[in-house]
């Protein structure tokens, strides 16, 4: 099979975008709010919801994005013998949550660009960006009520949703504390666990929804979740690598942004451990400055290169991908049925944007 993963992702993205348009409108009137919240006690004011929540949300969505988390859900459901149209509406859940986290994370990280344009908080303000992001943590869950899903399956999805949101918050909390200097030393295993929470949890939740809806065994569900989580961690490590050596035009975010934010990535952890003492101290100093000085950011990137940390991070990403594939084989023994999931995993960890 010589499938082009970009074309495959594009076909799934069209399904996801169709469902997003269906369940999260670009504008609402008072009746539209009633569909979400029920009849008001007094009277709704709809323009503020359209301008302050839906407009910035769709601004971010319309910039593109790979939609790989909901694609994972659809591919997993197909691999388990389901028809993707039966589960398509549920793809709104991980995609809306993901974009909500992007808006909030960009505020917390003081980021400038997202998907090639100014971040949502740079256009609409931090208050709107945070509230929009928070809304998207919860709004898509209302879909479960609209779809008439079996009660037991709905409760399982809700249970996993709550666990996922706590994991996301804990992972983000660790990341923030580290680059704020609240924790002075972080090791590789702690970094991997943080990434498993911050990035892996939503990918894992996406395939869990597929497994629950397909009526798969807990063993299959656990192996699928492990596959998705490990792929997501490998994806994040590749994203960290691209942040220091990527092509900014392709990448869509500022190169060196992680240096400016003082983030303790796997590369940084490895470099601080393996550089000569003076170089390690200098790298730590630059990170603690949280500087926008391009010459200092370049100096830090040069130290990462000198330490061999970029190649080391790539190797860890490859190792995690191999481990992910082993879990996938346990969940989906048939190589034909798991083919698309394998193609997607390979793309996510070797991409250049």
Residue frames as qw, qx, qy, qz and C-alpha x, y, z in Angstrom:
[[0.000, 0.888, 0.460, 0.000, 0.00, 0.00, 0.00],
 [0.465, 0.128, 0.028, 0.875, 1.44, 3.34, -1.05],
 [0.121, -0.871, -0.471, -0.071, -1.06, 5.65, 0.58],
 [0.265, 0.461, -0.149, 0.834, -0.09, 9.27, 0.91],
 [0.330, -0.450, -0.676, 0.481, -0.60, 10.10, 4.58],
 [0.021, 0.195, 0.058, -0.979, -1.14, 13.78, 3.78],
 [0.401, -0.123, -0.539, -0.731, -4.05, 12.87, 1.52],
 [0.479, -0.358, -0.800, 0.048, -5.41, 10.44, 4.11],
 [0.229, -0.358, -0.482, 0.767, -5.21, 13.08, 6.86],
 [0.161, 0.067, -0.193, -0.966, -6.87, 15.59, 4.55],
 [0.451, -0.268, -0.701, -0.483, -9.80, 13.25, 3.94],
 [0.448, -0.455, -0.700, 0.320, -10.30, 12.75, 7.69],
 [0.153, -0.222, -0.213, 0.939, -9.88, 16.48, 8.33],
 [0.280, -0.175, -0.425, -0.843, -12.80, 17.18, 6.00],
 [0.533, -0.441, -0.710, -0.130, -14.99, 14.90, 8.11],
 [0.420, -0.387, -0.491, 0.658, -13.82, 16.57, 11.34],
 [0.027, -0.073, 0.050, 0.996, -14.37, 20.06, 9.92],
 [0.382, -0.334, -0.598, -0.620, -17.86, 19.11, 8.77],
 [0.549, -0.505, -0.655, 0.122, -18.74, 17.96, 12.29],
 [0.318, -0.264, -0.288, 0.864, -17.20, 21.05, 13.88],
 [0.157, -0.112, -0.272, -0.943, -19.36, 23.25, 11.65],
 [0.490, -0.388, -0.687, -0.371, -22.38, 21.13, 12.55],
 [0.604, -0.535, -0.555, 0.204, -22.01, 21.25, 16.32],
 [0.375, -0.555, -0.160, 0.725, -20.12, 24.49, 17.02],
 [0.387, 0.819, 0.377, 0.193, -21.63, 27.32, 14.98],
 [0.469, 0.258, -0.010, 0.845, -19.72, 30.38, 13.83],
 [0.184, -0.239, 0.146, -0.942, -22.43, 32.64, 15.19],
 [0.149, -0.400, -0.894, 0.137, -25.45, 32.12, 17.43],
 [0.313, -0.491, -0.140, -0.801, -28.73, 33.86, 18.09],
 [0.473, -0.356, 0.499, -0.633, -30.76, 33.45, 21.26],
 [0.944, 0.040, 0.000, -0.329, -32.28, 30.21, 20.01],
 [0.710, 0.436, -0.515, 0.200, -28.80, 28.88, 19.28],
 [0.026, -0.450, 0.670, -0.590, -27.76, 29.46, 22.88],
 [0.763, -0.170, 0.259, -0.567, -30.91, 27.65, 24.02],
 [0.903, 0.230, -0.346, -0.107, -29.72, 24.57, 22.14],
 [0.477, 0.358, -0.648, 0.474, -26.66, 24.53, 24.38],
 [0.053, 0.153, -0.620, 0.768, -28.03, 25.78, 27.69],
 [0.089, -0.549, -0.824, 0.105, -31.81, 25.47, 27.59],
 [0.027, -0.824, -0.363, -0.435, -34.32, 28.28, 27.97],
 [0.262, 0.297, -0.383, 0.835, -33.09, 31.35, 29.87],
 [0.198, -0.557, -0.670, 0.449, -34.61, 32.53, 33.12],
 [0.069, 0.735, 0.118, -0.664, -34.46, 36.09, 31.77],
 [0.667, 0.736, 0.052, -0.103, -32.94, 36.72, 28.32],
 [0.783, -0.118, 0.274, 0.546, -29.74, 35.72, 26.51],
 [0.187, 0.892, -0.190, -0.366, -27.50, 38.25, 24.76],
 [0.933, 0.201, 0.259, 0.148, -26.10, 36.39, 21.76],
 [0.481, 0.835, -0.189, 0.188, -23.69, 38.84, 20.12],
 [0.292, -0.774, 0.543, -0.148, -21.20, 38.58, 22.99],
 [0.827, -0.138, 0.544, 0.019, -21.07, 34.79, 22.57],
 [0.770, 0.592, 0.175, 0.160, -20.55, 35.09, 18.83],
 [0.295, 0.879, -0.251, 0.279, -17.87, 37.79, 19.11],
 [0.298, -0.743, 0.530, -0.279, -16.17, 36.72, 22.33],
 [0.690, -0.244, 0.678, -0.068, -16.12, 32.93, 21.97],
 [0.811, 0.378, 0.445, 0.034, -17.12, 31.61, 18.56],
 [0.457, 0.880, -0.129, 0.016, -15.30, 34.16, 16.39],
 [0.100, -0.759, 0.643, -0.021, -11.86, 33.66, 18.01],
 [0.729, -0.117, 0.672, -0.047, -12.40, 29.88, 18.08],
 [0.772, 0.536, 0.337, 0.060, -13.10, 29.75, 14.37],
 [0.196, 0.914, -0.353, -0.043, -10.25, 32.17, 13.69],
 [0.360, -0.545, 0.758, 0.016, -7.92, 29.53, 15.14],
 [0.745, 0.167, 0.644, -0.048, -9.69, 26.59, 13.44],
 [0.635, 0.756, 0.131, -0.095, -9.68, 28.23, 10.02],
 [0.002, 0.825, -0.542, -0.158, -5.89, 28.49, 10.10],
 [0.698, 0.323, -0.630, -0.105, -5.67, 24.77, 9.53],
 [0.510, -0.434, 0.664, -0.334, -4.05, 22.19, 11.74],
 [0.189, 0.250, -0.919, -0.239, -3.47, 18.51, 11.12],
 [0.774, -0.162, 0.016, -0.612, -6.57, 17.26, 12.99],
 [0.465, 0.296, -0.834, 0.017, -4.49, 14.18, 13.83],
 [0.223, -0.089, 0.789, -0.565, -6.11, 13.48, 17.20],
 [0.711, 0.263, 0.297, -0.581, -9.61, 13.03, 15.76],
 [0.641, 0.463, -0.542, -0.282, -8.02, 11.21, 12.82],
 [0.076, 0.281, -0.918, 0.268, -6.55, 8.76, 15.34],
 [0.513, 0.109, 0.598, -0.606, -10.06, 8.23, 16.70],
 [0.749, 0.428, -0.068, -0.502, -11.52, 7.52, 13.27],
 [0.487, 0.476, -0.727, -0.082, -8.65, 5.24, 12.23],
 [0.119, -0.195, 0.889, -0.396, -8.84, 3.30, 15.49],
 [0.637, 0.217, 0.433, -0.599, -12.60, 2.85, 15.13],
 [0.713, 0.484, -0.351, -0.366, -12.17, 1.63, 11.56],
 [0.285, 0.429, -0.850, 0.111, -9.43, -0.78, 12.66],
 [0.280, -0.029, 0.824, -0.492, -11.84, -2.17, 15.27],
 [0.126, 0.300, 0.911, 0.254, -14.42, -2.87, 12.55],
 [0.137, 0.687, 0.501, -0.508, -16.60, 0.25, 12.84],
 [0.376, 0.657, 0.416, 0.504, -17.93, 2.65, 10.20],
 [0.345, -0.024, -0.200, 0.917, -16.42, 6.12, 10.65],
 [0.231, -0.444, -0.278, -0.820, -19.71, 7.93, 10.06],
 [0.640, -0.545, -0.537, -0.075, -21.08, 6.26, 13.19],
 [0.624, -0.507, -0.257, 0.536, -18.47, 7.97, 15.35],
 [0.407, 0.473, 0.156, 0.766, -17.73, 11.11, 13.28],
 [0.240, -0.857, -0.164, -0.425, -19.61, 13.57, 15.56],
 [0.748, -0.633, -0.057, 0.191, -17.43, 12.58, 18.52],
 [0.691, 0.217, 0.014, 0.690, -14.30, 13.84, 16.74],
 [0.045, -0.834, -0.073, -0.545, -15.42, 17.33, 17.77],
 [0.706, -0.702, -0.082, 0.031, -14.51, 16.48, 21.39],
 [0.750, -0.306, 0.103, 0.577, -10.70, 16.12, 21.11],
 [0.445, 0.431, 0.245, 0.745, -10.35, 18.75, 18.40],
 [0.202, -0.855, -0.176, -0.444, -12.28, 21.45, 20.27],
 [0.716, -0.675, -0.006, 0.179, -10.46, 20.66, 23.52],
 [0.745, 0.003, 0.154, 0.649, -7.09, 20.73, 21.74],
 [0.261, 0.592, 0.192, 0.738, -7.70, 24.15, 20.21],
 [0.451, -0.852, -0.146, -0.223, -8.94, 25.43, 23.55],
 [0.781, -0.477, 0.050, 0.400, -5.65, 24.36, 25.14],
 [0.590, 0.307, 0.179, 0.725, -3.69, 26.11, 22.38],
 [0.036, -0.811, -0.173, -0.558, -5.38, 29.44, 23.06],
 [0.620, -0.781, 0.003, -0.073, -4.76, 29.19, 26.81],
 [0.846, -0.199, 0.113, 0.482, -1.23, 27.79, 26.52],
 [0.480, 0.526, 0.139, 0.688, -0.23, 30.64, 24.20],
 [0.270, -0.877, -0.013, -0.398, -1.26, 33.15, 26.86],
 [0.794, -0.590, 0.112, 0.092, 0.64, 31.25, 29.56],
 [0.807, -0.029, 0.231, 0.543, 3.72, 30.90, 27.33],
 [0.009, -0.796, 0.072, 0.601, 3.62, 34.51, 26.07],
 [0.562, 0.136, 0.653, 0.490, 3.72, 33.17, 22.51],
 [0.111, 0.469, -0.170, -0.860, 3.51, 35.44, 19.48],
 [0.491, 0.297, -0.511, -0.640, 2.43, 33.22, 16.60],
 [0.569, 0.044, 0.793, -0.213, 0.25, 30.19, 16.09],
 [0.613, 0.433, 0.640, 0.165, -0.21, 28.51, 12.70],
 [0.460, 0.282, 0.346, 0.768, 1.53, 31.36, 10.93],
 [0.107, -0.732, -0.252, -0.624, -0.58, 34.19, 12.38],
 [0.092, -0.433, 0.498, -0.746, -0.62, 36.19, 15.63],
 [0.164, -0.188, -0.925, 0.286, -1.88, 34.16, 18.58],
 [0.219, -0.677, -0.640, -0.289, -5.53, 34.55, 19.54],
 [0.408, -0.736, -0.338, 0.422, -4.68, 36.61, 22.63],
 [0.340, -0.224, 0.212, 0.889, -2.62, 38.99, 20.47],
 [0.050, -0.327, -0.565, -0.756, -5.68, 39.72, 18.35],
 [0.441, -0.603, -0.515, -0.421, -8.59, 39.54, 20.77],
 [0.304, -0.665, 0.371, -0.573, -6.98, 40.00, 24.19],
 [0.158, 0.230, -0.918, 0.280, -5.91, 37.61, 26.92],
 [0.455, 0.057, 0.585, -0.668, -9.30, 37.61, 28.65],
 [0.770, 0.342, -0.088, -0.531, -11.14, 36.50, 25.52],
 [0.525, 0.418, -0.738, -0.067, -8.48, 33.91, 24.62],
 [0.036, -0.175, 0.882, -0.435, -8.57, 32.33, 28.08],
 [0.572, 0.173, 0.468, -0.651, -12.35, 32.27, 28.28],
 [0.731, 0.402, -0.331, -0.441, -12.68, 30.87, 24.76],
 [0.373, 0.354, -0.853, 0.088, -10.17, 28.16, 25.60],
 [0.227, -0.056, 0.800, -0.553, -11.94, 27.29, 28.82],
 [0.694, 0.260, 0.134, -0.658, -15.29, 27.12, 27.01],
 [0.704, 0.397, -0.517, -0.282, -13.88, 24.58, 24.56],
 [0.018, 0.278, -0.912, 0.300, -12.79, 22.35, 27.44],
 [0.338, 0.182, 0.766, -0.516, -16.46, 21.73, 28.21],
 [0.538, 0.392, -0.049, -0.745, -18.70, 22.66, 25.28],
 [0.483, 0.278, -0.724, -0.406, -18.00, 19.61, 23.09],
 [0.023, 0.001, 0.955, -0.297, -19.00, 17.24, 25.89],
 [0.507, 0.291, 0.338, -0.738, -22.58, 18.44, 25.43],
 [0.490, 0.307, -0.622, -0.528, -22.52, 16.50, 22.15],
 [0.088, 0.040, -0.985, 0.141, -22.84, 13.26, 24.13],
 [0.330, 0.346, 0.624, -0.618, -26.33, 14.28, 25.24],
 [0.491, 0.493, -0.137, -0.705, -27.41, 15.19, 21.71],
 [0.355, 0.360, -0.786, -0.356, -26.34, 11.93, 20.10],
 [0.868, -0.168, 0.034, -0.467, -28.34, 9.54, 22.26],
 [0.431, 0.414, -0.791, 0.129, -25.33, 7.34, 23.00],
 [0.763, -0.305, -0.570, -0.001, -25.88, 4.28, 25.17],
 [0.451, -0.856, 0.063, -0.245, -25.81, 5.32, 28.84],
 [0.859, -0.399, 0.163, 0.277, -22.99, 2.98, 29.88],
 [0.680, 0.320, 0.166, 0.639, -20.78, 4.10, 27.01],
 [0.030, 0.852, 0.078, 0.517, -21.60, 7.74, 27.70],
 [0.621, -0.776, 0.097, -0.056, -20.61, 7.36, 31.35],
 [0.859, -0.135, 0.178, 0.460, -17.34, 5.65, 30.41],
 [0.465, 0.575, 0.148, 0.657, -16.49, 8.47, 28.01],
 [0.245, -0.887, -0.019, -0.391, -17.32, 11.06, 30.68],
 [0.798, -0.566, 0.108, 0.176, -15.12, 9.27, 33.21],
 [0.761, 0.076, 0.207, 0.610, -12.18, 9.20, 30.81],
 [0.205, 0.791, 0.164, 0.553, -12.85, 12.83, 29.86],
 [0.458, -0.876, 0.046, -0.143, -12.52, 14.00, 33.48],
 [0.826, -0.355, 0.218, 0.379, -9.31, 12.02, 33.94],
 [0.627, 0.424, 0.245, 0.606, -7.95, 13.47, 30.70],
 [0.019, 0.891, 0.083, 0.446, -8.64, 17.07, 31.68],
 [0.632, -0.757, 0.157, 0.058, -6.91, 16.58, 35.05],
 [0.825, -0.054, 0.273, 0.492, -3.92, 15.03, 33.26],
 [0.423, 0.681, 0.193, 0.565, -3.74, 17.98, 30.86],
 [0.245, -0.922, 0.021, -0.299, -3.78, 20.46, 33.73],
 [0.773, -0.556, 0.222, 0.210, -1.17, 18.57, 35.74],
 [0.766, 0.201, 0.263, 0.551, 1.11, 18.32, 32.71],
 [0.222, 0.797, 0.116, 0.549, 0.77, 22.01, 31.96],
 [0.499, -0.857, 0.057, -0.114, 1.33, 22.82, 35.63],
 [0.832, -0.299, 0.227, 0.408, 4.61, 20.89, 35.62],
 [0.594, 0.460, 0.244, 0.613, 5.76, 22.58, 32.41],
 [0.045, -0.900, -0.076, -0.426, 4.98, 26.06, 33.75],
 [0.659, -0.741, 0.115, 0.059, 6.65, 25.43, 37.10],
 [0.827, -0.063, 0.224, 0.512, 9.80, 24.22, 35.38],
 [0.465, 0.485, 0.183, 0.717, 10.25, 27.20, 33.09],
 [0.260, -0.892, -0.066, -0.364, 9.28, 29.58, 35.88],
 [0.330, 0.498, -0.626, 0.501, 12.21, 28.19, 37.89],
 [0.676, -0.490, 0.194, -0.514, 10.04, 26.82, 40.71],
 [0.955, -0.167, 0.230, 0.083, 11.79, 23.47, 40.25],
 [0.075, -0.823, 0.478, 0.298, 15.54, 23.63, 39.70],
 [0.048, -0.367, 0.889, 0.269, 16.35, 20.14, 38.45],
 [0.830, 0.247, 0.167, -0.472, 14.30, 17.92, 36.16],
 [0.362, -0.307, 0.832, 0.287, 15.38, 14.55, 34.81],
 [0.224, 0.126, -0.717, -0.647, 14.51, 12.77, 31.57],
 [0.145, -0.331, -0.932, -0.004, 11.89, 10.46, 33.08],
 [0.041, 0.579, 0.487, -0.652, 10.09, 13.42, 34.65],
 [0.190, 0.386, -0.333, -0.839, 10.10, 15.21, 31.29],
 [0.215, -0.051, -0.877, -0.427, 8.63, 12.14, 29.57],
 [0.088, -0.473, -0.830, 0.283, 5.92, 11.84, 32.24],
 [0.105, 0.537, 0.178, -0.818, 5.05, 15.53, 31.92],
 [0.247, 0.273, -0.552, -0.748, 4.74, 15.15, 28.14],
 [0.138, -0.219, -0.959, -0.112, 2.69, 11.99, 28.57],
 [0.010, 0.588, 0.640, -0.494, 0.23, 14.08, 30.60],
 [0.109, 0.598, -0.003, -0.794, 0.29, 17.32, 28.64],
 [0.355, 0.413, -0.534, -0.646, 0.36, 15.91, 25.10],
 [0.150, 0.063, -0.976, -0.145, -0.29, 12.19, 25.40],
 [0.251, 0.256, 0.759, -0.544, -3.50, 12.33, 27.42],
 [0.523, 0.484, 0.088, -0.696, -5.71, 13.84, 24.72],
 [0.435, 0.370, -0.722, -0.390, -4.38, 11.47, 22.06],
 [0.047, 0.010, -0.977, 0.207, -5.04, 8.56, 24.42],
 [0.376, 0.356, 0.538, -0.665, -8.54, 9.82, 25.13],
 [0.494, 0.431, -0.330, -0.680, -9.24, 10.04, 21.39],
 [0.446, 0.175, -0.848, -0.229, -8.60, 6.33, 20.81],
 [0.087, 0.110, 0.860, -0.490, -10.32, 5.42, 24.09],
 [0.523, 0.342, 0.181, -0.760, -13.52, 6.96, 22.73],
 [0.572, 0.338, -0.593, -0.456, -13.14, 4.77, 19.64],
 [0.247, 0.110, -0.951, 0.149, -12.54, 1.65, 21.73],
 [0.265, 0.195, 0.665, -0.670, -15.49, 2.37, 24.02],
 [0.586, 0.382, -0.025, -0.714, -17.83, 3.01, 21.11],
 [0.558, 0.323, -0.701, -0.303, -16.62, -0.15, 19.35],
 [0.888, -0.339, 0.065, -0.304, -17.19, -2.25, 22.46],
 [0.613, 0.463, -0.597, 0.234, -13.53, -3.33, 22.52],
 [0.795, -0.401, -0.392, 0.232, -12.07, -5.19, 25.49],
 [0.353, -0.924, 0.102, 0.107, -10.22, -3.27, 28.21],
 [0.716, -0.291, 0.405, 0.489, -6.97, -4.94, 27.08],
 [0.497, 0.507, 0.427, 0.560, -7.41, -3.65, 23.52],
 [0.069, -0.961, -0.185, -0.195, -8.40, -0.23, 24.86],
 [0.558, -0.759, 0.193, 0.276, -5.30, -0.04, 27.08],
 [0.672, -0.064, 0.451, 0.584, -2.95, -1.05, 24.27],
 [0.326, 0.718, 0.390, 0.476, -4.53, 1.46, 21.89],
 [0.252, -0.965, -0.064, -0.029, -4.22, 4.18, 24.51],
 [0.648, -0.540, 0.308, 0.441, -0.57, 3.34, 25.14],
 [0.592, 0.317, 0.460, 0.581, 0.09, 3.44, 21.39],
 [0.131, 0.865, 0.296, 0.384, -1.55, 6.85, 21.03],
 [0.443, -0.888, 0.034, 0.118, 0.13, 8.30, 24.13],
 [0.683, -0.341, 0.366, 0.532, 3.62, 7.19, 23.08],
 [0.473, 0.506, 0.431, 0.578, 3.12, 8.50, 19.56],
 [0.081, -0.951, -0.206, -0.214, 2.02, 11.83, 21.04],
 [0.565, -0.735, 0.190, 0.322, 5.14, 12.03, 23.22],
 [0.643, 0.011, 0.455, 0.616, 7.31, 11.25, 20.19],
 [0.249, 0.770, 0.404, 0.426, 5.37, 13.94, 18.31],
 [0.290, -0.955, -0.059, 0.025, 6.07, 16.47, 21.07],
 [0.645, -0.471, 0.326, 0.506, 9.78, 15.69, 21.10],
 [0.512, 0.341, 0.484, 0.622, 9.85, 16.22, 17.34],
 [0.012, 0.918, 0.302, 0.255, 7.99, 19.50, 17.87],
 [0.496, -0.811, 0.113, 0.290, 10.65, 20.56, 20.40],
 [0.640, -0.113, 0.444, 0.617, 13.35, 19.73, 17.84],
 [0.333, 0.632, 0.467, 0.521, 11.59, 21.72, 15.12],
 [0.220, -0.952, -0.207, 0.039, 11.33, 24.65, 17.53],
 [0.427, -0.744, 0.297, 0.420, 15.10, 25.03, 17.46],
 [0.321, -0.299, 0.667, 0.602, 16.11, 23.83, 13.97],
 [0.460, 0.538, 0.705, 0.038, 12.90, 23.93, 11.91],
 [0.174, 0.265, 0.402, 0.859, 11.94, 26.08, 8.95],
 [0.120, 0.302, 0.465, -0.824, 9.84, 28.90, 10.40],
 [0.425, 0.170, -0.339, -0.822, 7.79, 29.25, 7.20],
 [0.554, -0.082, -0.786, -0.262, 6.75, 25.60, 7.41],
 [0.295, -0.133, -0.803, 0.500, 6.65, 25.34, 11.20],
 [0.250, -0.685, -0.487, -0.481, 4.14, 28.18, 11.71],
 [0.555, -0.810, -0.151, 0.110, 5.58, 29.24, 15.08],
 [0.081, 0.919, -0.371, 0.104, 8.60, 31.30, 16.05],
 [0.834, 0.179, -0.424, 0.304, 11.87, 29.36, 15.98],
 [0.362, 0.215, -0.528, 0.738, 13.49, 29.43, 19.41],
 [0.476, -0.568, -0.136, -0.657, 10.22, 30.15, 21.19],
 [0.857, -0.389, -0.333, 0.054, 10.95, 27.41, 23.70],
 [0.586, 0.074, -0.287, 0.754, 14.29, 29.07, 24.52],
 [0.093, -0.467, 0.003, -0.879, 12.55, 32.40, 25.04],
 [0.696, -0.509, -0.179, -0.473, 10.10, 30.75, 27.42],
 [0.167, -0.573, 0.726, -0.342, 12.89, 28.95, 29.29],
 [0.924, -0.059, -0.046, -0.376, 11.34, 25.55, 28.67],
 [0.372, -0.468, 0.801, -0.016, 13.01, 22.42, 29.99],
 [0.839, 0.337, -0.233, -0.357, 12.72, 20.22, 26.93],
 [0.974, -0.112, 0.128, 0.150, 14.35, 16.82, 26.59],
 [0.652, 0.559, -0.110, 0.500, 17.17, 18.50, 24.64],
 [0.120, -0.800, 0.280, -0.517, 17.78, 21.00, 27.42],
 [0.818, -0.495, 0.239, -0.170, 17.76, 18.32, 30.11],
 [0.941, 0.135, 0.074, 0.300, 20.26, 16.24, 28.11],
 [0.451, 0.697, -0.144, 0.539, 22.47, 19.24, 27.32],
 [0.348, -0.796, 0.276, -0.412, 22.65, 20.46, 30.92],
 [0.898, -0.353, 0.261, -0.020, 23.77, 16.99, 31.94],
 [0.891, 0.156, 0.237, 0.355, 26.33, 16.46, 29.16],
 [0.354, 0.855, -0.080, 0.370, 27.84, 19.87, 28.35],
 [0.520, 0.129, -0.437, 0.723, 31.07, 21.03, 30.01],
 [0.277, -0.581, -0.585, 0.493, 30.25, 22.81, 33.27],
 [0.078, -0.364, 0.030, 0.928, 30.80, 26.32, 31.91],
 [0.198, -0.086, -0.628, -0.748, 28.62, 25.69, 28.85],
 [0.312, -0.486, -0.816, -0.028, 25.88, 24.09, 30.94],
 [0.207, -0.542, -0.413, 0.702, 25.89, 27.08, 33.26],
 [0.037, 0.218, -0.273, -0.936, 25.66, 29.45, 30.30],
 [0.257, -0.276, -0.773, -0.510, 22.73, 27.56, 28.78],
 [0.308, -0.562, -0.718, 0.272, 20.93, 27.64, 32.12],
 [0.141, -0.423, -0.151, 0.882, 21.56, 31.40, 32.40],
 [0.143, 0.019, -0.488, -0.861, 20.07, 32.09, 28.98],
 [0.325, -0.409, -0.816, -0.248, 17.01, 29.96, 29.70],
 [0.299, -0.560, -0.586, 0.503, 16.45, 31.73, 33.02],
 [0.063, -0.217, 0.082, 0.971, 16.57, 35.11, 31.26],
 [0.387, 0.610, 0.687, -0.074, 13.49, 34.19, 29.16],
 [0.121, -0.532, 0.224, 0.808, 14.98, 36.53, 26.62],
 [0.645, 0.686, 0.309, -0.137, 13.75, 37.72, 23.24],
 [0.023, -0.789, 0.489, 0.371, 17.31, 38.61, 22.17],
 [0.903, 0.388, -0.095, -0.158, 17.84, 36.61, 18.97],
 [0.398, 0.631, -0.632, 0.212, 21.61, 36.44, 19.47],
 [0.346, -0.370, 0.738, -0.445, 21.18, 34.86, 22.90],
 [0.869, 0.148, 0.282, -0.380, 18.56, 32.45, 21.56],
 [0.753, 0.551, -0.358, -0.020, 20.99, 31.46, 18.79],
 [0.062, 0.585, -0.738, 0.332, 23.73, 30.96, 21.37],
 [0.635, -0.171, 0.612, -0.439, 21.50, 28.60, 23.34],
 [0.899, 0.361, 0.048, -0.245, 20.59, 26.66, 20.20],
 [0.503, 0.647, -0.561, 0.117, 24.28, 26.35, 19.32],
 [0.241, -0.445, 0.768, -0.392, 24.92, 24.87, 22.77],
 [0.833, 0.082, 0.394, -0.380, 22.15, 22.33, 22.20],
 [0.801, 0.545, -0.237, -0.076, 23.79, 21.38, 18.93],
 [0.184, 0.658, -0.682, 0.261, 27.23, 21.17, 20.56],
 [0.497, -0.321, 0.685, -0.425, 25.94, 18.80, 23.24],
 [0.166, 0.045, -0.936, -0.306, 24.49, 16.34, 20.72],
 [0.294, 0.224, 0.694, -0.618, 21.11, 16.82, 22.37],
 [0.578, 0.372, -0.134, -0.714, 19.19, 17.33, 19.16],
 [0.528, 0.252, -0.773, -0.245, 20.25, 13.98, 17.77],
 [0.029, 0.009, -0.904, 0.426, 19.66, 12.41, 21.16],
 [0.464, 0.263, 0.386, -0.752, 16.08, 13.72, 21.23],
 [0.631, 0.341, -0.425, -0.553, 15.46, 12.35, 17.74],
 [0.358, 0.181, -0.915, 0.040, 16.72, 8.94, 18.87],
 [0.192, 0.126, 0.761, -0.607, 14.42, 8.95, 21.93],
 [0.580, 0.330, 0.034, -0.744, 11.52, 9.85, 19.63],
 [0.577, 0.294, -0.684, -0.337, 12.35, 6.89, 17.37],
 [0.155, 0.075, -0.936, 0.307, 12.58, 4.54, 20.36],
 [0.372, 0.219, 0.537, -0.725, 9.19, 5.66, 21.67],
 [0.622, 0.341, -0.275, -0.649, 7.70, 5.15, 18.23],
 [0.436, 0.203, -0.872, -0.091, 8.96, 1.56, 18.16],
 [0.047, 0.091, 0.843, -0.528, 7.44, 0.94, 21.58],
 [0.500, 0.294, 0.182, -0.794, 4.17, 2.48, 20.37],
 [0.582, 0.286, -0.584, -0.488, 4.10, 0.12, 17.39],
 [0.224, 0.060, -0.957, 0.176, 4.43, -2.89, 19.66],
 [0.267, 0.254, 0.633, -0.681, 1.36, -1.78, 21.61],
 [0.550, 0.365, -0.167, -0.733, -0.53, -1.20, 18.37],
 [0.442, 0.213, -0.834, -0.253, 0.26, -4.73, 17.17],
 [0.018, -0.114, -0.906, 0.407, -1.16, -6.14, 20.42],
 [0.375, 0.382, 0.382, -0.753, -4.34, -4.08, 20.01],
 [0.707, 0.563, -0.021, -0.427, -4.76, -4.65, 16.26],
 [0.664, -0.268, 0.646, 0.263, -2.99, -7.86, 15.19],
 [0.665, 0.558, 0.455, 0.197, -4.15, -7.57, 11.55],
 [0.421, -0.279, 0.213, 0.836, -1.47, -5.57, 9.64],
 [0.110, 0.451, 0.561, 0.685, -3.97, -4.43, 7.02],
 [0.296, -0.811, -0.492, -0.113, -6.37, -3.00, 9.62],
 [0.485, -0.741, -0.090, 0.456, -3.64, -1.11, 11.48],
 [0.626, 0.284, 0.261, 0.677, -1.90, 0.22, 8.35],
 [0.063, 0.823, 0.185, 0.533, -3.31, 3.75, 8.48],
 [0.578, -0.816, 0.003, 0.007, -2.46, 4.09, 12.17],
 [0.786, -0.226, 0.205, 0.538, 1.11, 3.06, 11.41],
 [0.444, 0.525, 0.268, 0.675, 1.36, 5.57, 8.56],
 [0.204, -0.904, -0.135, -0.352, 0.03, 8.37, 10.77],
 [0.720, -0.652, 0.071, 0.228, 2.44, 7.52, 13.59],
 [0.723, 0.044, 0.237, 0.648, 5.41, 7.53, 11.21],
 [0.228, 0.718, 0.247, 0.610, 4.35, 10.90, 9.79],
 [0.404, -0.892, -0.125, -0.160, 3.92, 12.53, 13.19],
 [0.694, -0.626, 0.186, 0.303, 7.45, 11.69, 14.34],
 [0.634, 0.000, 0.385, 0.671, 9.31, 12.41, 11.10],
 [0.251, 0.877, 0.375, 0.163, 7.47, 15.54, 9.98],
 [0.480, 0.071, -0.021, 0.874, 9.25, 18.82, 9.26],
 [0.166, -0.320, -0.065, -0.931, 6.32, 21.11, 10.13]]
